[in-house]
Every structure is written in structure tokens, then in C-alpha cells.
Amino acid sequence: MRDGQSEGKTGAHPNKMSNQNTPNRKGNPPAEKSDKRMTLPSRFQKEVHAHLSRNSQQTSPPLNLNESPGSGKGKPYNPQQVQGRIREILGKYSNGFWVSKLPQIYRELYKQDLPTESIKDLETWTHICTVEKTCSSNPSELLLYPAKEQTTTSSPSPTPNSTSAPAPTSNTPADKPSNSPAQQRPRSTHLTRSGSRSPQSPPSSSSSPSPPSSPATLSPDLKLKLEELLVKYSNGLWAHALPKLFQDTYKTKLPGHVLENLHLLSDFCTIDYPMPDNPKRAILYRRSSTGGGEGEDENCNRRNSSVSEEELRVRQELGRRLSNHAVPSLQIPKEEYPSVLVVEATNTNGVILRYIGEGYSQAQESMEDEMREYYGLDQSKPSILSSPSSGQLVAVRAEEEEEILRAQVCEVMADKVKVHYVDHGFSEVISKTKVFELHEKFFQLPFQATKCKLAGLEPFCQEPAVLKKFETMASGRILLAEILERGQTPLVVLYDTSQDDDVNINAACMKALQDKTLASPLQVNSVYMNVIVSSVCSDGTIYCQLPSRGLAKLNEILEKIETYFHSQVTSEFLVSKPFCGKVCLARYKGKWSRVEITNLHGSRVLDILFIDVGVQASVEVFELREIPPQFLRDLMATPPQAVKCCLADLAVSVGSWTPDAVQWLRDKVLNTTDCSMKVAKVDESKRCTYVHLFTDKSFHDPAHSLNHQMAQSDLFKQRPDVFLTSHSPAKITTPTLSSKTSSTSNSTNGSPASSSVGAKPHLRRALSGPRGGGGSNTITSSPPETPSSASSTLQLPPLLELPPAGNNIDVYVSVACHPGHFVLQPWRDMYKLVVLMGEMILYYNKTEQKPLNIEKNQIYAAKVENNWHRVLVKGVLTNGLVSVYELDYGKHELVSCTQLRPLIKEFRQLPFQGITAQLAGLKPRQWSEEASIVFRNHVEKKPLVAQLEAIQESTNPWDRKLTVFLVDTSQEERDIWVHDIMAEFADELTNEL
């Protein structure tokens, strides 16, 4: 499962919303609630022309939330970028449209305001477009068409695959999934930020200007190779990754003019700029070139292809008899993590399961109750089939006599028949006297038994060890399924969430292939020499490599892979579908090494563990490679060669080490190849070995051990400056911080992160409920007031731009305590936050902890669970914990002071996305816990429409507060005004009292 930031299409809010023309709700009498709809012009229609015709008089939507008012007037802009985007829009809508609508279309597609100056320049861009005046007396009514010399074909464009949808990051559940907006969003109902796939148009000599020395076009071979790379990354690829990826894949250098002229790629890819302040940061999305064939429904099921084999046989063999009783196809649940009951598996490419929940198992139970009543009360009513035929759908009285189940006849014998229970997924031989004709009303529910494919196990789908492990861990159990790929047979990862730690079933089955004789031998009181300490973690855990057959075999295989990759010129081994538990390859000290994906932050940023050295890292997906098939079995048979160890007999437990102690141990062992160790204890439950570690061969004398040296040193004696008070009067000087971070920031520009989503969880721990909202470490009160000069030492991001009172904005409620305090995030710019957090993960996970003077009321980057957040320090406790307020999500958390870093300038450009609010239309009151729960259930973690009633401004972004009406417009029948619900609830409580 992936970080709460699971990615998808952006720009589309699940609710039907807009920014203007909403009737003021305050005066509406209660009687109007059920019929009154918000008369909001939709932003998400399938066709722009339909949208424009309905809203021809609509005023402009609010300003871009990341730009100050009037930012487009007279401000320098990038003509080349704007021209490329206008060409793309005209390629899609070649019949032309009103120039007055261009800013609106531009904003919806690219989440940026169209520079005002560019409208004046349209008439001069004759190679891009044609501007025509109409016969109207109004000279401002101009029509925009593609350039006359440009030939453009217009055809329906398929809805793009998920790109970089904004799903809230850290506030996704840690153990149970919650539907993110990306998962709730209806398909094919809007224009997307990066996904308006315009038809290909031949490049013309008069296209966007490029440097004179650069070619104006791409060679067919270069274009083919670039497109081949983008095919591998359907969720987008950062442009900066192209040179290295191109070099590694095709063993030749990418021509330098490509990155300087990205518009040359616009005929086969969409170019998105998620960071408007940095035009050099672009994400490339490949256009879909297929336009038809089978469609997709809202569940991403392929129509006409999602029919099970059993159903096909039934329809073929019973077409004559059952032509009027076709059984509908089973649709895959919309949620990303549905619960499933695993029936059995004789092949991991065809695991039989049933979906659990409303419309699935519940509907089946209701149907079977009805069947029991229908076939049980009147024995004369249902007729026993005297001559059932193979393939026929029937009702069967099960062996328990009480159950009546739907089944398909598989084989007819003398006095018995073999049937397959289509809703339960198993077969048995029964007497013919138990077979009845199936009434037509029981044809309405799709067959509930279906199949899925386990991701990563395809090459070993019938391996006995794998199937035995799966039988033990999964058969007959209710598990959580992460759907990676929807189709006739969904590709899934299964998780057992019934224990304290979530168990990845796919990964556990893969480990069943390991040859235990190749594992590093470990026996208590045994001494091992020539030990290599490959990693020392910040909590004091160490990872060691011991000489063994397994290590020798591993090194031999990796050498062969290194040679093999040097000889290959193909994109075949790029990882296009990452998931937790997947084992693949990544570079470690310049060579390919085995890694396991441990956490997904969206689809482009992920956490990995180098399983043979014990080193953790955060990387972008393009840095990973698949294991070549010829080496896969041998690598999977070789257990991880990094042995997790802890130093024995230390008074300080793992997790309480000071940075000085960690550094001392690293200096002693990391560059030594002649260490030795003596095993003191093996803790199987913690999968950890307690050892005495030596840097020489004097292991007979415990006094020479590093354990003894550390215990006798001052390394664990707490320094005075480790525990900080919350009364630091001194300010961090801007020059010092700037000088430190500027060089660090520049060093990471070569590998910026892509959007996350995610991770996370997420096990990333994405399977559980939202972080916060309960527990001793979470504070639910609103942030206290702070002095206006609190963060004067750092330049804060600009204030979040909001439309005037009375307007509407699309929002996501990240935190909801009660109607008097909740936190909103503007929906339209959430994908920018996704990108930012991906960048922060890559940057801060690569930087070492350095001494930091933490001050109250200052902003920092803080690591909370698996993500890095922009936070405000609310207090520094004497036990080393820091109380922080997440400025983008509105959560309060307690974190260790070692988890804070300076917030560098690059991460202080996007306005803080969390803004506190209170519900309008209600009298101030002390809300009960019951009322607060009702409110949370209606709004928290949901996309809604907010109608601004009032804005309480403040110098500090975190002190601003809105008064808003919240409206749920996700239902077709009516809009739900949340303040009405809370008012009715409050009245009921008052009456009861």
C-alpha cells in the first residue's frame, strides 16, 4: 500500500464544484434543502465546448493560490512555454473557442494563471494560432483557432492514466486504508492538469523558438527511444532524469538540446511544470496513442473483457436456454484496498477470492437468504432437474441441507453431478436430487468468486514452496488487497493486518524460495572473523556481513549482472510498477545491489533497503532495475546477507544512542575489513543478534571489545545542549542558515524528488487510520497565537491566496476536531504539495543529522513517521521531544529533536497549505464529543465545497482563520450543507436535555 499520497489525476475534484454564482445559503428556509442545488458551473465536463456553452457569461475563477494579486500583469513570462501549451490546447480543440475562455482553460489544464501579456501577443503568434474577430459589434469577442498552416486532426482522447494526484500525505491511515480524493474521483468527467491528450500534430518549421544552434526537431530514432522510456513510467518522469536514464539504457548520451527544448517532445508527451517558480523542473507524461477498442467503466474494468472463464462457459453452453437471463460481470471495488476472503490457490496467477463488503459479500448473503426461503418453504415449487446439462447454472442444496447455493454444472454422471459453486469458488460431487432449476431472479448478482494475480510471484506461480506458504498464511483468511493493476485478472499485493505488524503475503511467499543453507550461520558463543560491518544506523543497530557460501554466491551473481547490464541496450529492465515488498536492483557504491522496496511515497519516490548491506535510502523509481530473468531464481534463493546485530551489555538500549556515539562507532568499524565478533544472544522475536564486536582478533579478551570501550567512555553521557528548553530567546541568524543550506540545496538539484503521495504510508503503514486524532502524543486543540515576529529569521512563503468572501473553493478537510475548529487544504494546488513532499523526502533522507539549535515559534522540516513535513515548533520539552504543528496538514505531533532539520529556501516557496476554519451558520457553543464525532464523520478526509463567509487575517499564515459553509456535493440527488446537520443535531441534544 502506498503513502497517503497515492497519486492519480489532478485537477478533478470529486464533488461537483465551482468558484462562482453559488446562492447565499444563509437565508434559505429548511424546506428548500432537499431540492435546492448549488448552481455552480461545473469545471469537470467531458467536453470543453459543452462547458463553455453553459457558462458563457461566467466570470473568472479565483486567482492562482500561489501568486499574489495581479501577478500576471506586466510580469515577465516564458513565451516558449506558453506557446507550447496553447498549441496543445488548440490541438485538442481544433474547432476553436472564444479568446475570453483561454485563461480559464489554461488554468484548469496547468493549474497556473495565463500571463496577461500573452493574450496581447496572440495575434503575433501566427505560427501557433489564428485570432479572428466576429461579426459582433463587441471588438473584444475574438475567436482562437489553430494556425492556418497547421494541420490538426481531432479525435476523442482517452482519459489519461493516473499522474500525480494530490492525496493527503501523512494523514492517511497507518493501518487501515481510507479513500483519498484521487480514489473517489469520477473518471472521464474533466480536463486534467497534465492529461489533456491532444492529437499528434506534425512539427512545423515555425514552431516555438529554440536556440539557433539546436535542431528544431528530433530524429525519428531519438523520438522512439524517448517515447519508449516514457512508456515505462505511466505516472510521469522528471525531465532531469532523462540524461542518466537515456545513458544507462541506450549506452549513448542524450543530445543536449532536448532538455533545453522540451516543446519538441510535445507531440508524444505532455509537459507539466508543478513548480511555477522553477521552469526547469518539468514532469513528462506520455500521451496515450490508442483511442478505442474496449472502454473502461468507473471501476477501471475493461468492458467486454472482464468475464470469468466460468461465466464464458456458462454463456456459451447455455446461450439457447438462458438467453434472457445473462449474469452481469463482477466489477472490481472502487477502493484501492478492498477486503477479500481468500478461497484457494493452485497458481498464484489465479488466486480465487471473494470481495468483502456492501454490494459483494453482503449482497451475496442477502441473495442466499432469499434462495433458502424460496427453495425451502414450498418443496413443490422448485423443480428438481432430472437431466442437468454441462455448463448449466443451477441451484444446489449443499451437504449441510440448510444452504442453497448457485452453481454451474461441470460434469454429469449416472446419478451424481460435479458442480462448481460460482459464488464460493470450489467444486464438489453431489447427488442429482439436490440440483434445482435456478429461478431468473437469482441471475441478477454477478458471480462472487473471482481471481487475482499476486504481484512479483509470476515467475514462480506454481512453485510448491510458494503455494505451501500461501496456503499456510492466506487460505481461508480475510486480507487486505492492494490493487496495482485493474483488469480481467487484477494484479494485487495481499496484506494480513490482523497482527501488530502488517504482513506482506507476496513478500513472505517469495522468501519461501530461499535456500536456508546459504544463510549466514549464527550460534551463541561462536566467534566469527573477517566480519564486515556494512552499516551503522542512527539508533545503534549495526548490520554485518559474515563469510559464507551465500555471500560468495551473491557476489558471483551480482558480478554477472553487472557484466550483463553493460552489454544490454534496452529499456526492458526499467521498473514501471513498484510495490512494497518487491525485490529489484539499485546502485550501491557504483554497483548493482539487491534492494527491497519498503515504502511508497506516491508513484515516483520510494524508500528502499539494500538487503545485503542493511542500508536504507530514498530514491526515485527511475533508479531501479528489474532482475534479469536468468538470474532471478538464483538471487531469490540467496537469503539477505546483512545480519542485524546490536552490541551486547550496553546500559543504553538501541534507539537512545547519541549522535556522537553513532559517529564514534562508524569511525571505528565502517572502513575496517578485519572485524571479528562473538555472539552473545540470538533474539528470534526481534530478529536481532546481540554480539561483542572487535576491530582485531583479540576476541578472547572482552576488555578489547568495542562494547567495553563504549561503556567506559563518555559517549552516552548526555551533553547539556541535547535537552533544550522552550525559552530560547536567541534567534537563528539568517546568514548562517542561508550559507549552510544554499550549498546543500544546490547539491541536490541533480536529483530532485518527484511527487509522493504518499508513503505512505504507507506498509508503509498505509493500512491504518489517520495519524493523529488520538493517543497521548497528539494535541487536538487549535494552534495558540504566536507573536507576529516569530519567524522573522526565515523568509516565510507567501500567504495562501483566497478568493473574496462569498466565493466558493474546492477543499479537502485534513483535520476535523469539531465545528469550531478544522483544517482545510485548497484542492486545486494539492498536487504541488505532493511534489514538494517528494522533494523533501529525497533531500532530507540523504542528509546526515547535524547539531541544531531548536527554537520555539520557528519553522523547520520534521520527520513524522515516513514523511518530512514543514512544521512550526510550539514547544521544546526537557526529555528531548519537540511539539510541532504541521503547517500543511494542521496536525500537532511530538517528535524527537533529532528528527528536525533546517527548512531550506527551496521548500519555502509554496504557501503553507493548511488553514484553520470554523463552520458558519451556527451559534458558538461547547461541542460535545458526540457532536464532534458526527461532524468528523461528515467532513474529515473528504473533498468538499467551502463557501467563504469571512476571513480573519493575520501576519502569520498559521494564525489565519476562515469562517465557511461546507457543502458535500458528491450525491446526485441533493447537496448536503453540513451546518444544517450540526444545527439539527444540536437541537435534538437540547430537546433531550
Secondary structure by P-SEA (a helix, b strand, c coil): cccccccccccccccccccccccccccccccccccccccccccccccaaaaaaaccccccccccccccccccccccccaaaaaaaaaaaaaaccccccccaaaaaaaaaccccccaaaaaacccccccbbbbbccccccccccccccccbbbbbcccccccccccccccccccccccccccccccccccccccccccccccccccccccccccccccccaaaaaaaaaaaaaccccccccaaaaaaaaacccccccccccccccccccbbbbbcccccccbbbbbbccccccccccccccccccccccaaaaaaaaaaccccccbbbbccccccccbbbbbbcccccccbbbbbbbccccaaaaaaaaaaaaaaaccccccccccccccccbbbbbbcccccbbbbbbbccccccbbbbbcccccbbbbbcccccccccccccccccccccccccccccccccaaaaaaaaaccccbbbbbbccccccbbbbccccccccccccaaaaaaacccccccccccccccccccccccccccccbbbbbcccaaaaaaaaaaaaaaaaaaaccccccccccccccbbbbbbcccbbbbbbbcccccccccccccccccccccccccccccccccaaaaaaaccccbbbbbbcccccccccccaaaaaaaaaccccccbbbbbbccccccccbbbbbbbcccccccccccaaaaaaacccccccccccccccccccccaaaaaaacaaaaaaaccccccccccccccccccccccccccccccccccccccccccccccccccccccccccbbbbbbbcccccccccccccccaaaaaaaaaaaaaaaaaacccccccccccbbbbbbcccccccccccccccccbbbbbccccbbbbbbccccccccccccccccccbbbbbbcccccccccaaaaaaaaaacccbbbbbbbcccccccccccbbbbbbbbbcccccccccaaaaaaaaaaaaaaac
